[in-house]
């Protein structure tokens, strides 16, 4: 677009962010026929019972709009699941909104609760969507660093990020991209600041059931004083391996739910009705479903860690979610984008450049994120390709520099 057209037709809010790097990596992976360990979506089938339930729902004619804030059976199923797992009593009529995936849940929540001069706090690195989410809603952001290897934050830095203008903190646990699972004492510090500064906590808990090595997920909503100031965003995508269904939900106190429902109604009207119906079955899956989900991901995590380590990458071991962050400094890399392009085009494996999880320029340039929501054979194939990088076929010295 010419500058003149840009000035005339491009909204300022759009200029502030770029397209998703994660999704761009998928396009590059397809173009170069690379094994896609970039965008986090399963390459294995969704559970048969869910596919059958979705097909049945279409055949039984759940084909028109559901109630805008979610079909009653699905909202009831969501309430029942939070009661079962967290002893949390929710009112499906006033505290639950079904949305088109947690992506819509997050942006609808921010649009409903923040104004341009409100500050939004987030931990860095962060899932890339939160950047544009915040940009679309507010002009001010504050970052709190999570430091490797354990991705801990400095309590003083967290406190310093809060001030009179702070409206919300975005929390994501289990955390994408690091795999950090926030501990109770960390959640308590966040909760205390939210109360002291009268702010909201908007929490993305999409990986709640994907936990390793005894890690426990605690919704911050369950901590004392947090019920009235927490907006919990979640979805079916990762727990039920249906990232393309785009069915998510937002739990919030009734007054906030009313605002979020208004935004949601005019953004999307509603999530796909037959898939909401299939969601009723998903949310009623027995305990064994969740334990085998975590056990299968544990196996994949360990397999990928072995492959990455054998290829000479230095890995941070995730306690949850399905990503491994690696430090690629030993490859002599100073630009993660160059490294990733080389990985996709020459090695045949796609991953996500670390810098896409940071706002500060230059940060994350020695980090790369691999996902492992894949069949073991896919991970093995990636492992074979990555190992060649070490054996000299594709030595670090060959990396283009720019
Ligand atoms: N959450 C996934 C990831 O981080 C998928 C992102 C997306 O494209 N919606 O890779």
Boltz pocket constraint, residues with backbone or C-beta under 6 A from the ligand:
constraints:
  - pocket:
      binder: B
      contacts: [[A, 20], [A, 22], [A, 23], [A, 38], [A, 39], [A, 40], [A, 41], [A, 127], [A, 176]]
      max_distance: 6.0
